[in-house]
Amino acid sequence: MIDPSARIEAGAAIGQNVSIGLYCTVGPHVTIGDGCRLIAHVNLTGHTNVGARTVIHPFASLGSPPQSVHYRGGATRLVVGADCDIRENVTMNTGTEDGGGVTQVGDHCFLMVGAHVGHDCKVGNNVVFANNTVLGGHVSVGDHVVFGGGAAVRQFVRIGDGAMIVGLSGVRADVIPWGTVQGPLANLVGLNVIGMRRRGFAKADIHRYRDAYRALFFGDGEFRARLERVAANDGKDAQVRKMIDFIRAGTRPLTMAIKRGEADEDA
């Protein structure tokens, strides 16, 4: 199942039932899991591990050195999960020595044409990157996040579980779990209620989360006082607690909310 035109260097580890198509190149430190398919013209290099059943389309390049002036040529890694769909012209870089040394993408991720995952990023499971989404270095992305086309995320930003990044948005600060952000200098414009429904949240759970969101971002007093008040009043709810813990764990700015119409948060 390896086309004669492909170039597989000695040392590469190829699993069972792997298909490697026309003109693919696989480096000596690459591991490809069982059932993977490299359609054609795929470049896998560096210390790269691709999980089982992942499909990689033409002109994707995974495992190239990080685009960082601080990289010193070390044997840093890229780890891609199982059952991912990686479309044309996607690029992913390995990590840097000072950033932990590993770039990681989880299981069941869908990366559409031209998406880029920068060095030392940590991407969760079931994440969707629409065309030309780009992550700077050291970005952390939770599970079930959706990026619209042309979204860009600056380095070191954290994006919580279930967030929706609207197309053409420039994300410069952390995004709360289940938040929806939009704009060239993105603001928090509401909650990803549709995503919460798809994940099986009950209507009452969505209402509690929405009420906590409104109290936190639009309540009286300074933000720190509002955070403590929401934690005291609603912190027993698992999703509200996750949002509070996410904010408290941050060391960089948080994307703040702007008021929108009720329809944007309709549950």
N, C-alpha and C positions, 0 to 999 in steps of 0.2 A: 504493500500500500504506500510505498515511497516512490514518487516519480523519478525516473533516471536523471532528470535535469536538476533535481534538488541536491544541495550540498550539506551533508551531515558530518560535522567534524568528529574525530575520535574523542571519546569521553562523554559525549551526549548520551543521556539516558532516555530511551523512548519506550513508553508503555505498550500494552497490548492493544491491538485494533486501532492503531493510530494511522491516520491518513495524512500524508504530506504531499502537497501538490506541486505543480510546475514552478520551478525556479525558486523554491524556498531555501533559506539558509538557516542552519541551526548550529550554534556555537558549541564549544567543547564543555561548557559548564551549565548547559541547559538541561532541565528535566521536564519531560512532557508526559502528563498523566494518561491513563487508559482512555481510549475512545475519543481522543481529541482529533480535530480536523483542522489542518492548515490548508486553506483553499488553494492559494497560489501566491507567489511573490511575497511571502511573509518572511520577515527577518526577526529571528530570536537570537539574542546575544547576551553577553554578560552572565552573571550568576542568577539565572532566571528559572523559576519553577511554575509551571502551568498546570492547574488542577484538571481533574478528569472531565472529559466530555465537553471541554471548552472548544468553541469554534472561532477561528481567527481568519479574517477575510483579507483580500489582497492589499498589499502595500502597508499593512500594519507593521510597526517596528517596536518590539518590546525588549527591554533590558539594556538599552544604550546608556552610556554614562550620564550622570546627572548634569543638568545645565546650571552649574553652580561654580563660581570662582573659588569656592572653598574646598571643592573636591580634590583629594590628593592621590587619586588613582587606586584606592583600595578595593578589595574584593567585596563590595557592597552588593545587596541583593534586591531582586524583584520577586514577589510572590503573588500569583494570580490564582483565584479560587476556582472551584469546580462549576461547571454548567454556565459559564459566561458566554456571551455573544459579543465578539469584538469585531466591529465593522471596519470598513476601508479607512486607511490612513490614520488609524489610532496610534498614538505614541505613549509609551510609559518608560520612565527612567528608573534606574536603581537608586538606592539611597546614598547618603553621604556619611562619612565617618563621624561627623559631629552631630548628625541628626538621628542617630540610632542605627543607621546602616541598612534599613529595610524600607522599601516601598511596598505597600500591601493593598490588594484589591480583593474583596470578599467573594462569596459564592453568588451565583445567579445574577450577576451584574450585566447590564446591557449598555455597551458603549457604542454610540452611533458614529457616523463618519466624522473624522477629524478631531475627535476628543483627545485631550492630553491629560495625563496624570503625572504631576511633577514629583521630584525626588522627596522621599521621606513622608509621602502622603499615606494616610490610613483610611481606606474606604471600606464601609461595611457591606452587608449583604443586601441583595435585591435593590441596588441603586441603578437609576436610569440616567444616562448622560445623553441628552439630545445632541444633534450635530454641532461640532465646534465648541463644545464646552471645554474650558481649560481650568485646571487647578494649579496654582503656584505651589512652591515647596512647602512641606510640613503641614498641609491642610488635613484636618480630621473630619470625616464624613460618617454620620450614623447610618443605620439601616433604613431602607425604604425611602431614601431621599430621591427627589426627582429634579433634574436640572433641565430647564428649557434651552432651546437652541441659542448658541452664542453667549451663554453665561460665562462669567470669568470670576474666579475667586482668588483673592490675594493670599500671599503666604501667611502661614500660622493661624488662619481662621479655623474655627470649629463650627460644624453644622450638625445640629441635633437630629435625632431620629425623625423621620417622616416629614422633614421640611420640604417645601416647594420653592424652588428658585426659578422665578419667571424668566423667560427668554430675554436675552440682551441685558440682563442685570449684571452690575458690577458689585460683588460682595466684598466689603472691606472690613467687616466686623462679625463677631460670632452670631449665629442664628439659633434661636431657641428651638427645642423639639416641636414639631408640627407647626412651625411658623411658615408664613408665606412672605417672601421678600420680592421687591420689584423696584426697578429703576437703575439708571446708569451709576448712581451712587446709592445703592439699594437701601430702602427703608422697609421696616416690618409693616405690612399692610393688612394683616389678618391671620387667620389660621387655615391650615390645609384640612378643612372639614371633610372634603371628598376623600382624601387619603385616610383620614381616621375611620370613616365609614367602611372603606374598602378593607381595612385591617380588622374590622369586626367590633369597633367600639359601639357600645350601646348609646342611645340618644342621651340618657341621663349623664353618662360619662363625658360626652362631648360638651354638654351644657355646663358641667362643673369646671371643665378645663377652660371653656370660654369665659366663664365668670371670673375665674382666677386670673386669666390673661387680662381682662379688662381692669380688674382691681389693681393688678401689678403695673400696667402701663398707662392707665388713665385715672387712677385714684388720686386722692389728696396726699400732699406731703412729698418729701424727697423720695427718690427711688429706693434708697437703702431701707427707709422706714416702711415703704410699701412692701418690699420683699419680705421683711420680717413679719409684717402683718398677714400677708398671704400664707407664709409658712405656718404661722400659728393657727390661722382659721381653716385652711384647706390642705395643710401638709399631709394629712392622713390619706388623701387620694393618691394612688400610685403614680399617675401621670403628672399631677401637679407637683408631687415630690420630685419626680425626675426633672421637671423644668427648673425647680428651685435649686436642686443639686447641680444641674448644668450651669446655671448662672453663677453660683457660688464657686464653682471650680475654675471659672475663667480668670485669666490673668491679663486679658486684652479687652478692648472695647466690645460692647454688645450692640447689635443692630437694634435700634429703638423704633417704636411704633409711631405711625401717624394715623389720625382718625379717618376711617372710611365709612361707607354706608353699611347699614345693617346686613345687606345682601351678601357682603363679602365674608361674613361670619355666620351665615344662616345655617343652623343645625336642625 
